[in-house]
Amino acid sequence: MSRVISFEVQNSELHEIAMAIRTKVFVEEQGVPADLELEHEEDSIHFLLYYRRKPIGTARFRETENGVKLERFAILKEFRKIGLGNDLIRFVLTKAREIKRPIYLNAQIQVVDYYAKWGFIKEGEAFFEAGIQHFKMVYHSSDLVNKALPKAICRR
């Protein structure tokens, strides 16, 4: 069974867990400079995804002048492609929608199709961020998704 919790950076124990996941995924696997992982930590709401009581994923969002920016979605390699990321994005989107501002993210090119399934639409040209090609994607959910998100539960 999966579970998602939210926390702020002041919870140093949970933040340390999230940073360990992000370091493994972004710094070690993808070669992102470690100092980029420290940007905007204080301004963000953070999330941890647990599966069978083990922390296996993380994400965060923060408010910007353009709306709510979803960031740092990371799932440990051995837990990818089994649907657990869906639980994380469902929870994060539900919380972000409560703010009632536009929602957007910068998606790495290899996950653009995944975010499109959740109602995100590419906007503009591809760009490089941390040496990885990205597209800005803006959330435009359908009525079906809007009705389903608040009622959705994690069943793993």
N, C-alpha and C positions, 0 to 999 in steps of 0.2 A: 504494500500500500504506500502511496506517496502522500506527502504533505508539504505545503509551502508556508513559510513564515516570513513576515517582514520585520525589519529592524532598522535602527539608525546606527551610524558609525560609532556613536558613543558606547555601544555594546561591544566592547573590545573582544570578547570571546567569540561572538558570532562573526564579527568583522574579520577576525583572524582566519576563521574557517573559510569565509567567502574569498578572502585574498589568496589563500592556499589553492583553492580551485582555479581562480583566475590566473594565478601564476603558472600553474601546470598547463592550462589550456592556451592562454595567450602568449606568455613569455617562453615557456619551454617548447610547446608544440608549434607555435606559429611565429616565433621570433620577434614578437612585439617588444620594444624597449620597456624595461621594468618601470621606469619613472612615469610612463604614460598611465600606468595602472593606479597611480596615486591622485590623478587629476579629478577634481569635483567630488571627492569622497564625502566631504562635509555637507554638500548641497543635495545629496541623493538619499532616496529611500532604497534600502537594500533588501534583497530576498534570498532565501536559501530553500532549495528543494531537497527534501529528504526522501529516500527510498529505502524501505525496510530499516528505518531508524538511522540510516547513514546519510550524511550530507553529500550529495552527488552533483548539485548544480547551483548556479547563482545567477542573479541579474540585478539590475538597479534601474531607477529612473530619477530624473530631476526636471524641475521646471526651468525653461529657458525663455528668452524673449519670443520664441516661435511656438511655444507650447510645452508639452510634456515629451521629453526625449527618453526613449527606452534605450538602455545600454548594457553592455557587458554580459550578454547571455552566454553562459558557459556550462556545458555538461561534461563531466569526466568521460573520457574516451570509451571506457568499457560499458557505459550506460547509454550511449547514443543509439539512435535508430530503433528504439523499442517503445517510443511514444511518451517518454517521461518529459521531454521538452514541451509537449503540448500542455501538460499540467502546469508547468512554470509560466508559459506565455499566457495561458488562460487566466491565471491568478493575477499576474502583473497587469494585463490589459483591464481586468475588472477594477483593480485599484486605480489605475491611471484614468479610467473613464470617470471616476468619481470627482476628479478635479475639474471636469467640464471645460477642457481646453483641447486644441488640436493635439494629436498624438503622432509622433514620428520616430524614425530610427535611421541609422546608417547601417545598411546590411552588407556584409561581405558577399561578394558576387556568388559564392557557392551556396548561399542560403536565401537568395532572392525569391526563388520559387516557393520555398517553405513559408516565408512571410506573406507572400501573395495569397496563399491559402487562408490566411488569417484576416485578410481584408486590407493589406498594405499594398499601395500602388507606387511604382517607381516614379520619381520626379527628377527631371534633369538628367545630366550626363554622368557617366561613371567618373569616379575620382579616387585618388589614393589617400589612404589614411593609415598611418603606421606601416607603410610599405605594402598594404593589401588593398586590392581594388574593391570599392564600395559603391553602392547606390543609395541616395536618400530615398526613403520610402515613407509615405504618409498614410495613416490609417483612415480608410473609408469603409467602414463595416456595413454589411447588409442588415436589413431588419431581422433576418433569421439569426445572424450572429449576435446582434444586439439583444435579442430576447433570450438566447441560450446562455450567454456568458454569466449573468448573475446566478443562474440556476445550476450551472455546471458544478460537478463535484469530482474530486480525484478518486478514482476507483482502483488504483493499482496497489 
